[in-house]
């Protein structure tokens, strides 16, 4: 068994990140539940004001996501999610995939903290980078299609896209926009579940609740 290296407890997530993270999560849950009622799915019925709640919370979610992106840019935390790091993320994901199916060695924790410089050498589980950009793409699709359905006069331009796809998938332009909105929402929910599982496996949940985590120090793996 490999000897456990030295760890140091540090602040992993500032309170601003944690607040916005859980706010977005709660807004997403409300949107998911109200969306099921609006779509007449699974016999969900919670309130007669469901459309108003869905739209208002949806607008709030847009503001929350914008605040999160601004916060990440302002604090330079966004560098960990850079597009340039996607190849690294893919390689790590392949290693995780092989380990999951027993065709490769177990994946070691990639997070490394430099105790002397008091900064991270690697802050993320690299596969999270892919997850982040999947969130971005699916989130934009959901937001755009949602706004298009809620405010058809203001966002009428996007109905041109729906009209273009209608002959392929059938139905009218509104049906295409709604189907795209619903399908992207299902995909996003699936990614959230997988992301939650990964957070649990790598024991990162505490840091998103309390902020701190015992991180492996640089000496544990000088060369990766």
N, CA and C of each residue as an Amber inpcrd file, in Angstrom:
protein
   672
   0.8460000  -1.1980000   0.0000000   0.0000000   0.0000000   0.0000000
   0.8830000   1.2510000   0.0000000   0.5170000   2.1800000  -0.8290000
   1.3070000   3.3960000  -0.9200000   1.1050000   4.2740000   0.2980000
   2.2390000   4.7890000   0.8350000   2.1840000   5.6080000   2.0360000
   1.5100000   6.9400000   1.7490000   0.6160000   7.3110000   2.6520000
  -0.1030000   8.5790000   2.5050000   0.8650000   9.7300000   2.7360000
   0.9020000  10.6850000   1.8180000   1.8090000  11.8200000   1.9300000
   1.2880000  12.8740000   2.8920000   2.0980000  13.9050000   3.0630000
   1.7300000  15.0010000   3.9630000   0.5730000  15.8110000   3.3740000
  -0.2750000  16.2710000   4.2630000  -1.3860000  17.1300000   3.8640000
  -1.4190000  18.3790000   4.7280000  -1.9960000  19.4300000   4.1780000
  -2.1450000  20.6690000   4.9260000  -3.5620000  21.2010000   4.6970000
  -4.1950000  21.6600000   5.7610000  -5.5580000  22.1880000   5.6580000
  -5.4980000  23.6350000   5.1820000  -6.1590000  23.9120000   4.0640000
  -6.1710000  25.2590000   3.4900000  -7.5950000  25.6120000   3.0520000
  -7.8100000  26.8920000   2.8120000  -9.1050000  27.3120000   2.2750000
  -9.1320000  26.9990000   0.7870000 -10.0230000  26.1260000   0.4130000
 -10.1320000  25.7140000  -0.9900000 -11.1090000  26.5920000  -1.7550000
 -12.2330000  26.9130000  -1.1300000 -13.2550000  27.7310000  -1.7810000
 -13.6510000  28.8830000  -0.8710000 -13.5310000  30.0860000  -1.3910000
 -13.9530000  31.2720000  -0.6470000 -15.4680000  31.2470000  -0.4780000
 -15.9390000  31.9660000   0.5150000 -17.3750000  31.9760000   0.8130000
 -18.2010000  32.4800000  -0.3690000 -17.6290000  33.3720000  -1.1750000
 -18.3550000  33.8690000  -2.3420000 -18.6540000  32.7680000  -3.3360000
 -17.6660000  31.9090000  -3.6010000 -17.8490000  30.7710000  -4.5050000
 -18.8800000  29.8120000  -3.9380000 -18.7750000  29.5360000  -2.6440000
 -19.6920000  28.5820000  -2.0150000 -21.1230000  29.0940000  -2.0390000
 -21.2950000  30.3730000  -1.7620000 -22.6400000  30.9560000  -1.7630000
 -23.2670000  30.8600000  -3.1490000 -22.5210000  31.2610000  -4.1740000
 -23.0540000  31.2430000  -5.5290000 -23.2850000  29.8090000  -6.0110000
 -22.3920000  28.9110000  -5.6380000 -22.5470000  27.4990000  -6.0280000
 -23.8580000  26.9250000  -5.5200000 -24.1350000  27.0910000  -4.2280000
 -25.3480000  26.5110000  -3.6530000 -26.5930000  27.2790000  -4.0540000
 -26.4510000  28.5810000  -4.3080000 -27.5850000  29.3620000  -4.8030000
 -27.9980000  28.8570000  -6.1820000 -27.0050000  28.6510000  -7.0570000
 -27.2920000  28.1460000  -8.3960000 -27.8870000  26.7410000  -8.3230000
 -27.3710000  25.9330000  -7.4040000 -27.9080000  24.5770000  -7.2400000
 -29.3750000  24.6140000  -6.8260000 -29.7040000  25.4450000  -5.8430000
 -31.0930000  25.5460000  -5.3740000 -32.0030000  26.0980000  -6.4660000
 -31.5190000  27.0920000  -7.1910000 -32.3060000  27.6350000  -8.2970000
 -32.5440000  26.5530000  -9.3530000 -31.5260000  25.7340000  -9.5930000
 -31.6660000  24.6540000 -10.5500000 -32.6990000  23.6250000 -10.1170000
 -32.7210000  23.3220000  -8.8110000 -33.7070000  22.3610000  -8.2920000
 -35.1240000  22.8980000  -8.4810000 -35.3170000  24.1810000  -8.1490000
 -36.6410000  24.7980000  -8.3000000 -37.0560000  24.7940000  -9.7720000
 -36.1200000  25.1330000 -10.6430000 -36.4260000  25.1430000 -12.0730000
 -36.7460000  23.7480000 -12.5800000 -36.0300000  22.7530000 -12.0640000
 -36.2900000  21.3770000 -12.4790000 -37.6870000  20.9230000 -12.0880000
 -38.0780000  21.2100000 -10.8400000 -39.3950000  20.7840000 -10.3500000
 -40.5150000  21.5280000 -11.0700000 -40.3720000  22.8460000 -11.1810000
 -41.4110000  23.6260000 -11.8560000 -41.4490000  23.2990000 -13.3490000
 -40.2860000  22.9710000 -13.9130000 -40.2400000  22.5920000 -15.3240000
 -40.9910000  21.2970000 -15.5850000 -40.8950000  20.3630000 -14.6420000
 -41.6360000  19.1030000 -14.7810000 -43.1390000  19.3570000 -14.7740000
 -43.5760000  20.2800000 -13.9060000 -45.0080000  20.5850000 -13.8680000
 -45.4430000  21.2750000 -15.1590000 -44.6360000  22.2230000 -15.6290000
 -44.9800000  22.9270000 -16.8570000 -45.0550000  21.9700000 -18.0480000
 -44.1930000  20.9620000 -18.0240000 -44.1820000  20.0000000 -19.1250000
 -45.1920000  18.8830000 -18.9570000 -45.9150000  18.8920000 -17.8240000
 -46.8960000  17.8440000 -17.5730000 -46.2470000  16.4770000 -17.4070000
 -45.0670000  16.4570000 -16.7880000 -44.2990000  15.2220000 -16.6610000
 -44.3960000  14.6340000 -15.2550000 -44.5370000  13.3340000 -15.1910000
 -44.4870000  12.5690000 -13.9380000 -45.5250000  13.0280000 -12.9030000
 -46.6040000  13.6250000 -13.3700000 -47.7170000  14.0580000 -12.5050000
 -47.2780000  15.0470000 -11.4340000 -46.2190000  15.8030000 -11.7000000
 -45.7420000  16.8070000 -10.7370000 -46.6940000  17.9910000 -10.7360000
 -47.1550000  18.3920000  -9.5500000 -48.0490000  19.5450000  -9.4100000
 -47.8250000  20.1650000  -8.0360000 -47.2670000  21.3870000  -8.0160000
 -46.9420000  22.0220000  -6.7370000 -47.6520000  23.3590000  -6.5250000
 -47.9300000  24.0860000  -7.5980000 -48.5400000  25.3970000  -7.4460000
 -49.1900000  25.8420000  -8.7550000 -50.1920000  26.6930000  -8.6280000
 -50.8550000  27.2330000  -9.8160000 -50.0200000  28.3560000 -10.4420000
 -49.0850000  28.9130000  -9.6620000 -48.2420000  30.0020000 -10.1540000
 -46.9290000  29.4790000 -10.7340000 -46.9600000  28.2670000 -11.2320000
 -45.7300000  27.6150000 -11.6430000 -45.0090000  28.3650000 -12.7660000
 -45.7520000  28.9040000 -13.7400000 -45.0960000  29.5940000 -14.8510000
 -44.3440000  30.8160000 -14.3560000 -44.9820000  31.6110000 -13.4910000
 -44.3380000  32.8140000 -12.9740000 -43.0920000  32.4620000 -12.1650000
 -43.2000000  31.4320000 -11.3200000 -42.0560000  31.0130000 -10.5020000
 -40.9100000  30.5390000 -11.3950000 -41.2520000  29.7650000 -12.4120000
 -40.2320000  29.2250000 -13.3100000 -39.4840000  30.3560000 -14.0160000
 -40.2090000  31.3260000 -14.5050000 -39.5860000  32.4280000 -15.2390000
 -38.7500000  33.3090000 -14.3060000 -39.3020000  33.6680000 -13.1470000
 -38.5810000  34.5390000 -12.2110000 -37.3030000  33.8680000 -11.7130000
 -37.4030000  32.5980000 -11.3260000 -36.2180000  31.8720000 -10.8410000
 -35.2140000  31.6810000 -11.9810000 -35.7360000  31.4920000 -13.1880000
 -34.8550000  31.3660000 -14.3410000 -34.0440000  32.6280000 -14.5680000
 -34.6840000  33.7880000 -14.4420000 -33.9750000  35.0640000 -14.5750000
 -32.9650000  35.2450000 -13.4440000 -33.3440000  34.8000000 -12.2480000
 -32.4300000  34.8680000 -11.1100000 -31.2090000  33.9830000 -11.3500000
 -31.4410000  32.8110000 -11.9480000 -30.3400000  31.8960000 -12.2440000
 -29.3590000  32.5270000 -13.2290000 -29.8760000  33.2170000 -14.2190000
 -29.0070000  33.8870000 -15.1930000 -28.1070000  34.8920000 -14.4840000
 -28.6710000  35.6540000 -13.5700000 -27.8940000  36.6370000 -12.8070000
 -26.8540000  35.9490000 -11.9240000 -27.2360000  34.8440000 -11.3070000
 -26.3220000  34.1050000 -10.4350000 -25.1490000  33.5340000 -11.2260000
 -25.4370000  32.9880000 -12.3950000 -24.3820000  32.4280000 -13.2410000
 -23.4360000  33.5260000 -13.7230000 -23.9960000  34.6790000 -14.0770000
 -23.1670000  35.8060000 -14.5090000 -22.2660000  36.2690000 -13.3610000
 -22.8170000  36.2910000 -12.1450000 -22.0390000  36.6890000 -10.9740000
 -20.9120000  35.6970000 -10.7100000 -21.1800000  34.4020000 -10.8910000
 -20.1660000  33.3750000 -10.6800000 -19.0200000  33.5240000 -11.6750000
 -19.3610000  33.7140000 -12.9540000 -18.3260000  33.8860000 -13.9750000
 -17.4990000  35.1330000 -13.6840000 -18.1580000  36.2230000 -13.3120000
 -17.4380000  37.4580000 -12.9800000 -16.5020000  37.2350000 -11.7950000
 -16.9890000  36.5240000 -10.8020000 -16.1870000  36.2490000  -9.6020000
 -14.9510000  35.4250000  -9.9660000 -15.1390000  34.3980000 -10.7900000
 -14.0150000  33.5500000 -11.1920000 -12.9810000  34.3330000 -11.9910000
 -13.4440000  35.2270000 -12.8500000 -12.5310000  36.0580000 -13.6340000
 -11.8030000  37.0660000 -12.7540000 -12.5350000  37.6960000 -11.8410000
 -11.9550000  38.7260000 -10.9790000 -10.9000000  38.1590000 -10.0330000
 -11.0970000  36.9120000  -9.5920000 -10.1630000  36.2910000  -8.6540000
  -9.1260000  35.4150000  -9.3630000  -9.1780000  35.3750000 -10.6860000
  -8.2600000  34.5660000 -11.5030000  -8.4440000  33.0660000 -11.2740000
  -9.5380000  32.6740000 -10.6630000  -9.8230000  31.2530000 -10.4810000
 -10.2220000  30.5900000 -11.7970000 -10.6220000  31.4030000 -12.7540000
 -11.0730000  30.8700000 -14.0310000  -9.9450000  30.1750000 -14.7770000
  -8.6840000  30.4850000 -14.4280000  -7.5520000  29.8830000 -15.1240000
  -7.5540000  28.3650000 -15.0200000  -8.1370000  27.8490000 -13.9150000
  -8.1650000  26.4000000 -13.7500000  -9.1200000  25.7350000 -14.7430000
 -10.0670000  26.5080000 -15.2890000 -11.0540000  25.9640000 -16.2260000
 -10.7430000  26.3440000 -17.6670000  -9.5500000  26.8680000 -17.8990000
  -9.1770000  27.3550000 -19.2240000  -9.3860000  26.2940000 -20.3030000
  -9.7800000  26.7470000 -21.4900000  -9.9700000  25.8470000 -22.6230000
  -8.6750000  25.1130000 -22.9450000  -7.5440000  25.7620000 -22.6980000
  -6.2540000  25.1330000 -22.9790000  -6.0180000  23.8850000 -22.1300000
  -6.7740000  23.7370000 -21.0500000  -6.5900000  22.5910000 -20.1600000
  -7.5250000  21.4170000 -20.5100000  -8.3200000  21.5880000 -21.5370000
  -9.2420000  20.5200000 -21.9340000  -8.5040000  19.2360000 -22.3300000
  -7.3770000  19.2960000 -23.0910000  -6.6530000  18.0480000 -23.3910000
  -6.2220000  17.2990000 -22.1340000  -5.7520000  18.0300000 -21.1170000
  -5.3940000  17.4090000 -19.8450000  -6.6170000  16.7380000 -19.2230000
  -7.7390000  17.4090000 -19.3100000  -8.9760000  16.8860000 -18.7480000
  -9.3890000  15.5880000 -19.4410000  -9.2450000  15.5550000 -20.7610000
  -9.6190000  14.3610000 -21.5210000  -8.7280000  13.1780000 -21.1440000
  -7.4240000  13.4330000 -21.0250000  -6.4830000  12.3690000 -20.6540000
  -6.8190000  11.8020000 -19.2740000  -7.1430000  12.6910000 -18.3460000
  -7.4630000  12.2330000 -16.9970000  -8.7750000  11.4570000 -16.9950000
  -9.7320000  11.9200000 -17.8020000 -11.0150000  11.2290000 -17.8900000
 -10.8340000   9.8070000 -18.4170000  -9.9450000   9.6470000 -19.3940000
  -9.6770000   8.3160000 -19.9460000  -9.0870000   7.4120000 -18.8640000
  -8.1850000   7.9640000 -18.0490000  -7.6070000   7.1950000 -16.9490000
  -8.6880000   6.7800000 -15.9550000  -9.6070000   7.7230000 -15.6440000
 -10.7140000   7.4050000 -14.7400000 -11.5910000   6.3030000 -15.3270000
 -11.8480000   6.4100000 -16.6160000 -12.6990000   5.4340000 -17.2970000
 -12.0850000   4.0370000 -17.2230000 -10.7840000   3.9500000 -17.4980000
 -10.0930000   2.6580000 -17.4530000 -10.0950000   2.0890000 -16.0360000
  -9.8470000   2.9570000 -15.0600000  -9.8280000   2.4980000 -13.6700000
 -11.2090000   2.0150000 -13.2450000 -12.2500000   2.7020000 -13.6980000
 -13.6200000   2.3430000 -13.3400000 -13.9700000   0.9380000 -13.8070000
 -13.5040000   0.5810000 -15.0210000 -13.8260000  -0.7220000 -15.6000000
 -12.7310000  -1.7580000 -15.3610000 -11.7700000  -1.4150000 -14.5160000
 -10.7450000  -2.3660000 -14.1210000  -9.7350000  -2.7100000 -15.1860000
  -9.5750000  -1.8520000 -16.1930000  -8.6040000  -2.1140000 -17.2590000
  -7.4010000  -1.1780000 -17.1430000  -7.3050000  -0.5080000 -16.0280000
  -6.1890000   0.3940000 -15.7840000  -5.9830000   0.5620000 -14.2930000
  -4.8420000   1.1370000 -13.8910000  -4.5640000   1.3210000 -12.4600000
  -5.4940000   2.3580000 -11.8360000  -5.6100000   2.2960000 -10.5140000
  -6.4250000   3.2750000  -9.7940000  -5.8500000   4.6670000 -10.0040000
  -6.7160000   5.6450000 -10.0990000  -6.2850000   7.0210000 -10.3430000
  -5.9200000   7.6820000  -9.0180000  -4.7080000   8.2340000  -8.9550000
  -4.2770000   8.9310000  -7.7540000  -4.8660000  10.3400000  -7.7340000
  -5.0390000  10.8610000  -6.5510000  -5.5680000  12.2150000  -6.4070000
  -4.5990000  13.2080000  -7.0330000  -5.0680000  14.0070000  -7.9990000
  -4.1640000  14.9130000  -8.7260000  -3.9430000  16.2750000  -8.0590000
  -4.7400000  16.5870000  -7.0580000  -4.6360000  17.8980000  -6.4050000
  -3.3190000  18.0120000  -5.6480000  -2.5950000  19.1080000  -5.8440000
  -1.3240000  19.3400000  -5.1680000  -1.2580000  20.7900000  -4.6900000
  -0.8080000  20.9770000  -3.4500000  -0.6860000  22.3180000  -2.8720000
   0.7690000  22.5820000  -2.5040000   1.2770000  23.7560000  -2.8960000
   2.6380000  24.1620000  -2.5500000   2.5930000  24.9040000  -1.2150000
   3.0560000  24.2350000  -0.1700000   2.9680000  24.7920000   1.1740000
   3.8580000  26.0180000   1.3430000   4.9890000  26.0510000   0.6620000
   5.9160000  27.1770000   0.8030000   5.3880000  28.4290000   0.1070000
   4.8880000  28.2510000  -1.1020000   4.3520000  29.3940000  -1.8460000
   2.9110000  29.7120000  -1.4560000   2.2760000  28.7900000  -0.7200000
   0.8910000  28.9340000  -0.2970000  -0.0460000  29.1290000  -1.4840000
   0.1170000  28.2430000  -2.4520000  -0.7330000  28.2740000  -3.6410000
  -0.8470000  26.8720000  -4.2110000  -1.8600000  26.6730000  -5.0280000
  -2.0850000  25.3680000  -5.6380000  -1.1870000  25.1700000  -6.8590000
  -0.6440000  23.9630000  -6.9710000   0.0250000  23.5440000  -8.1970000
  -1.0390000  22.9830000  -9.1430000  -1.9530000  22.2280000  -8.5790000
  -3.1460000  21.7330000  -9.2900000  -4.3020000  21.7680000  -8.3110000
  -5.3490000  22.4800000  -8.6750000  -6.4730000  22.6500000  -7.7580000
  -7.6530000  21.7490000  -8.0820000  -7.7460000  21.3110000  -9.3210000
  -8.9400000  20.5850000  -9.7430000  -8.6710000  19.1060000  -9.9960000
  -9.7150000  18.3140000  -9.8730000  -9.7280000  16.9980000 -10.4950000
  -9.9270000  17.2960000 -11.9750000  -8.9210000  17.0670000 -12.8360000
  -8.9710000  17.5430000 -14.2260000 -10.2500000  17.2560000 -14.9990000
 -10.9140000  16.1400000 -14.6940000 -12.1490000  15.8330000 -15.4200000
 -13.2280000  16.8900000 -15.1890000 -13.0910000  17.6630000 -14.1130000
 -14.0560000  18.7220000 -13.8190000 -14.0370000  19.8030000 -14.9020000
 -12.8980000  19.9360000 -15.5760000 -12.7880000  20.9520000 -16.6310000
 -13.7800000  20.6520000 -17.7520000 -13.8420000  19.3770000 -18.1490000
 -14.8250000  18.9870000 -19.1700000 -16.2340000  19.2510000 -18.6640000
 -16.4700000  18.8810000 -17.4010000 -17.7900000  19.0760000 -16.8100000
 -18.1790000  20.5490000 -16.8560000 -17.2290000  21.4290000 -16.5280000
 -17.4950000  22.8680000 -16.5340000 -17.9800000  23.3330000 -17.9030000
 -17.2690000  22.9190000 -18.9680000 -17.6340000  23.3830000 -20.2990000
 -18.9110000  22.7300000 -20.8050000 -19.2050000  21.5220000 -20.3310000
 -20.5010000  20.9080000 -20.6360000 -21.6110000  21.7280000 -19.9770000
 -21.3720000  22.1490000 -18.7260000 -22.3260000  23.0190000 -18.0470000
 -22.5540000  24.3010000 -18.8450000 -21.4610000  24.8800000 -19.3230000
 -21.5620000  26.1420000 -20.0720000 -22.4050000  25.9630000 -21.3290000
 -22.1040000  24.9260000 -22.1140000 -22.8170000  24.7040000 -23.3800000
 -24.2890000  24.3970000 -23.1310000 -24.5570000  23.4270000 -22.2460000
 -25.9410000  23.0610000 -21.9620000 -26.6850000  24.2180000 -21.2980000
 -25.9920000  24.9220000 -20.4060000 -26.6220000  26.0590000 -19.7250000
 -27.0460000  27.1390000 -20.7000000 -26.1810000  27.4360000 -21.6670000
 -26.5140000  28.4610000 -22.6600000 -27.7030000  28.0260000 -23.5110000
 -27.7290000  26.7430000 -23.8880000 -28.8570000  26.2450000 -24.6770000
 -30.1550000  26.3640000 -23.8870000 -30.1090000  25.9690000 -22.6220000
 -31.3080000  26.0280000 -21.7740000 -31.7590000  27.4640000 -21.5660000
 -30.8090000  28.3530000 -21.3180000 -31.1390000  29.7620000 -21.0880000
 -31.7460000  30.3910000 -22.3380000 -31.0980000  30.1710000 -23.4750000
 -31.5750000  30.7790000 -24.7260000 -32.9510000  30.2580000 -25.1070000
 -33.1270000  28.9360000 -25.0350000 -34.4390000  28.3690000 -25.3920000
 -35.5000000  28.7800000 -24.3790000 -35.1120000  28.8800000 -23.1160000
 -36.0650000  29.3040000 -22.0810000 -36.5150000  30.7340000 -22.2930000
 -35.5660000  31.6130000 -22.5590000 -35.9120000  33.0100000 -22.8200000
 -36.7570000  33.1420000 -24.0820000 -36.4560000  32.3180000 -25.0680000
 -37.2080000  32.3560000 -26.3290000 -38.6650000  31.9750000 -26.1140000
 -38.9010000  30.9820000 -25.2500000 -40.2840000  30.5740000 -24.9740000
 -40.9950000  31.5570000 -24.0570000 -40.2570000  32.1340000 -23.0950000
 -40.8790000  33.0530000 -22.1390000 -41.1380000  34.4290000 -22.7480000
 -40.2550000  34.8740000 -23.6210000 -40.3810000  36.1980000 -24.2270000
 -40.2240000  36.0890000 -25.7480000 -41.2180000  35.5080000 -26.4050000
 -41.1130000  35.2260000 -27.8480000 -40.9370000  36.4650000 -28.7190000
 -41.4790000  37.5980000 -28.3000000 -41.3470000  38.8070000 -29.1120000
 -39.9270000  39.3580000 -29.0620000 -39.3330000  39.3200000 -27.8830000
 -37.9810000  39.8570000 -27.7040000 -36.9380000  38.9410000 -28.3490000
 -37.1450000  37.6290000 -28.2200000 -36.1580000  36.6680000 -28.7250000
 -36.6830000  35.9150000 -29.9480000 -37.4440000  36.6140000 -30.7600000
 -38.0450000  35.9750000 -31.9340000 -37.0040000  35.4640000 -32.9140000
 -35.7960000  36.0390000 -32.8680000 -34.7460000  35.6260000 -33.8010000
 -34.4770000  34.1300000 -33.7060000 -34.5190000  33.5780000 -32.5000000
 -34.1710000  32.1780000 -32.3080000 -35.2370000  31.2240000 -32.8460000
 -36.4300000  31.7590000 -33.1200000 -37.4490000  30.9110000 -33.7360000
 -37.0880000  30.5660000 -35.1770000 -36.1930000  31.3710000 -35.7550000
 -35.7100000  31.0490000 -37.1000000 -34.9720000  29.7230000 -37.0650000
 -34.2000000  29.5130000 -35.9870000 -33.4740000  28.2590000 -35.8060000
 -34.4550000  27.1060000 -35.6430000 -35.5060000  27.3410000 -34.8530000
 -36.5240000  26.3140000 -34.6610000 -37.2480000  25.9940000 -35.9430000
 -37.5060000  27.0240000 -36.7260000 -38.1970000  26.8320000 -38.0000000
 -37.3370000  26.0370000 -38.9760000 -36.0100000  26.2280000 -38.8810000
 -35.0840000  25.5080000 -39.7490000 -35.0620000  24.0240000 -39.4230000
 -35.1620000  23.6790000 -38.1350000 -35.0840000  22.2830000 -37.7050000
 -36.4360000  21.5720000 -37.7330000 -37.5100000  22.3360000 -37.7830000
 -38.8530000  21.7430000 -37.7270000 -39.0950000  20.6670000 -38.7870000
 -38.7070000  20.8920000 -40.0560000 -38.9560000  19.8480000 -41.0650000
 -38.1830000  18.5570000 -40.7770000 -37.0670000  18.6720000 -40.0350000
 -36.2370000  17.4990000 -39.7560000 -36.8360000  16.6660000 -38.6250000
 -37.2310000  17.3550000 -37.5520000 -37.7200000  16.6570000 -36.3640000
 -39.2370000  16.6060000 -36.2720000 -39.9070000  17.3730000 -37.1040000
 -41.3600000  17.4050000 -37.0560000 -41.8510000  18.4310000 -36.0540000
 -43.1320000  18.7660000 -36.1320000 -43.6850000  19.7750000 -35.2410000
 -43.3670000  21.1780000 -35.7310000 -43.8380000  22.1770000 -34.9670000
 -43.5900000  23.5570000 -35.3300000 -42.3270000  24.0940000 -34.6980000
 -42.0420000  25.3480000 -34.9640000 -40.8250000  25.9710000 -34.4480000
 -40.8120000  26.0150000 -32.9200000 -41.9730000  26.2660000 -32.3130000
 -42.0470000  26.3050000 -30.8530000 -41.7760000  24.9160000 -30.2710000
 -42.2960000  23.8830000 -30.9070000 -42.0940000  22.5140000 -30.4370000
 -40.6130000  22.1440000 -30.4460000 -39.9080000  22.5910000 -31.4690000
 -38.4760000  22.3010000 -31.5670000 -37.7200000  22.9860000 -30.4390000
 -38.0370000  24.2560000 -30.1960000 -37.3790000  25.0130000 -29.1200000
 -37.6670000  24.3470000 -27.7750000 -38.8980000  23.9630000 -27.5440000
 -39.2750000  23.3260000 -26.2790000 -38.5780000  21.9710000 -26.1130000
 -38.5130000  21.1910000 -27.1860000 -37.8620000  19.8800000 -27.1280000
 -36.3700000  20.0270000 -26.8350000 -35.7460000  21.0130000 -27.4550000
 -34.3290000  21.2640000 -27.2230000 -34.0840000  21.6980000 -25.7800000
 -34.9960000  22.5130000 -25.2690000 -34.9170000  22.9830000 -23.8800000
 -35.0380000  21.7980000 -22.9180000 -35.9950000  20.9380000 -23.1720000
 -36.2290000  19.7940000 -22.2860000 -35.0920000  18.7790000 -22.3680000
 -34.6420000  18.4760000 -23.5800000 -33.5690000  17.4950000 -23.7560000
 -32.2790000  17.9750000 -23.0860000 -31.9460000  19.2510000 -23.2510000
 -30.7410000  19.8100000 -22.6290000 -30.8530000  19.7910000 -21.1140000
 -32.0570000  19.9780000 -20.6000000 -32.2730000  19.9440000 -19.1500000
 -32.0310000  18.5510000 -18.5970000 -32.4920000  17.5270000 -19.3230000
 -32.2470000  16.1450000 -18.9070000 -30.7530000  15.8290000 -18.9150000
 -30.0600000  16.2700000 -19.9670000 -28.6240000  16.0450000 -20.0470000
 -27.8990000  16.7310000 -18.8980000 -28.3110000  17.9600000 -18.6030000
 -27.6780000  18.7060000 -17.5170000 -27.8840000  18.0100000 -16.1820000
 -29.0780000  17.5070000 -15.9580000 -29.3630000  16.7850000 -14.7150000
 -28.4780000  15.5490000 -14.5960000 -28.2460000  14.8630000 -15.7140000
 -27.3860000  13.6790000 -15.7080000 -25.9510000  14.0470000 -15.3630000
 -25.4770000  15.1540000 -15.9180000 -24.1140000  15.6060000 -15.6350000
 -23.9750000  16.0080000 -14.1650000 -24.9980000  16.6440000 -13.6130000
 -24.9740000  17.0310000 -12.1990000 -24.8380000  15.7930000 -11.3130000
 -25.5580000  14.7330000 -11.6500000 -25.4820000  13.4890000 -10.8700000
 -24.0840000  12.8910000 -10.9360000 -23.4950000  12.8470000 -12.1290000
 -22.1460000  12.2960000 -12.2760000 -21.1240000  13.1740000 -11.5600000
 -21.3100000  14.4800000 -11.6470000 -20.4160000  15.4110000 -10.9650000
 -20.4920000  15.2160000  -9.4470000 -21.6900000  15.0380000  -8.9370000
 -21.8780000  14.8210000  -7.5010000 -21.1820000  13.5420000  -7.0480000
 -21.2600000  12.5140000  -7.8760000 -20.6080000  11.2490000  -7.5460000
 -19.0870000  11.4290000  -7.4840000 -18.5240000  12.1520000  -8.4660000
 -17.0770000  12.3770000  -8.5000000 -16.6220000  13.1830000  -7.2860000
 -17.4140000  14.1800000  -6.9090000 -17.0920000  14.9960000  -5.7300000
 -17.0620000  14.1290000  -4.4780000 -17.9900000  13.1830000  -4.3980000
 -18.0450000  12.2830000  -3.2450000 -16.8400000  11.3410000  -3.2330000
 -16.4870000  10.8030000  -4.3990000 -15.3670000   9.8660000  -4.4910000
 -14.0540000  10.5270000  -4.0950000 -13.8310000  11.7510000  -4.5680000
 -12.5770000  12.4440000  -4.2800000 -12.6530000  13.3090000  -3.0140000
 -13.7400000  13.1560000  -2.2600000 -13.8960000  13.8010000  -0.9460000
 -13.7190000  15.3230000  -1.0090000 -14.4270000  15.9260000  -1.9580000
 -14.3410000  17.3830000  -2.1110000 -15.6060000  18.0980000  -1.6390000
 -16.5770000  17.3440000  -1.1270000 -17.8430000  17.9590000  -0.7350000
 -17.6620000  18.9280000   0.4250000 -16.8550000  18.5380000   1.4040000
 -16.6630000  19.3860000   2.5770000 -16.1700000  20.7890000   2.1960000
 -15.2780000  20.8570000   1.2280000 -14.7120000  22.1550000   0.8500000
 -15.7580000  23.0910000   0.2600000 -16.8010000  22.5200000  -0.3620000
 -17.8470000  23.3650000  -0.9190000 -18.8930000  23.7270000   0.1280000
 -18.8140000  23.1030000   1.2920000 -19.7250000  23.4390000   2.3930000
 -19.0410000  24.3460000   3.4030000 -17.8470000  23.9310000   3.8430000
 -17.1380000  24.6800000   4.8860000 -15.9540000  25.4910000   4.3570000
 -15.5320000  25.2020000   3.1420000 -14.4770000  25.9980000   2.5210000
 -13.0960000  25.3850000   2.5710000 -12.7880000  24.6130000   3.6180000
 -11.4300000  24.1040000   3.7740000 -11.3270000  22.6340000   3.3840000
 -10.0750000  22.2030000   3.1680000  -9.8050000  20.8050000   2.8290000
  -8.3490000  20.4880000   3.1120000  -8.0700000  19.2750000   3.5380000
  -6.6960000  18.8240000   3.7540000  -6.1180000  18.4190000   2.4050000
  -5.2460000  19.2510000   1.8590000  -4.7210000  19.0200000   0.5190000
  -3.3380000  18.3700000   0.5510000  -3.0420000  17.5060000  -0.4260000
  -1.7010000  16.9140000  -0.5260000  -0.6800000  18.0070000  -0.8550000
   0.4390000  18.0280000  -0.1570000   1.4420000  19.0560000  -0.3960000
   2.3270000  18.6650000  -1.5660000   3.0720000  19.6040000  -2.0910000
   3.8580000  19.4140000  -3.3040000   4.8600000  18.2760000  -3.1770000
   5.4400000  18.0950000  -1.9870000   6.4540000  17.0760000  -1.8010000
   5.9360000  15.6620000  -2.0620000   4.6210000  15.5030000  -1.9950000
   4.0440000  14.1760000  -2.1930000   4.2380000  13.6760000  -3.6210000
   4.2600000  14.6160000  -4.5530000   4.4350000  14.2260000  -5.9570000
   5.1070000  15.3710000  -6.6990000   6.4130000  15.4000000  -6.6660000
   7.1330000  16.4980000  -7.2880000   7.0200000  16.4350000  -8.8040000
   7.0100000  15.2220000  -9.3090000   6.8530000  15.0340000 -10.7520000
   5.6120000  14.2020000 -10.9840000   4.6950000  14.6600000 -11.8450000
   3.4830000  13.9210000 -12.1230000   3.5140000  13.4620000 -13.5640000
